[in-house]
Amino acid sequence: MSFTSELVDEMNVLVKFSRSSDLMGIKVHSDADPDIVAATERLYDKKLITAKDGGYLTSIGRDAVEHAKEALRILKSHPE
C-alpha cells in the first residue's frame, strides 16, 4: 500500500486543524483548489469531519489529526 495523491490531499487538510481546541474548525471555500475541496468532502464522507466544507473534527478525526501531525513531525525531523 502506498500514499495516493488523494490521501496526501486528505492529510494536508487534516493537518490544518488545531489539536489545541475542539472549538476551532476550518472552512474550505468552494473556490479553493479543487483537489482540496474534494479531499475535504472525502473526509466528511469518512466521518472524520462534521461538514463537507470543513467544520469540526469528529472523535475519529481528532485521532487522525494527531497521527497525521506526528507522522509529519517525524518525517520532517533531521537526525543529529
Secondary structure, DSSP 8 states (H G I E B T S, - for coil): ----HHHHHHHHHHTTS-SS-TT--EE--TTS-HHHHHHHHHHHHTTSEEETTEEEE-HHHHHHHHHHHHHHHHHH----
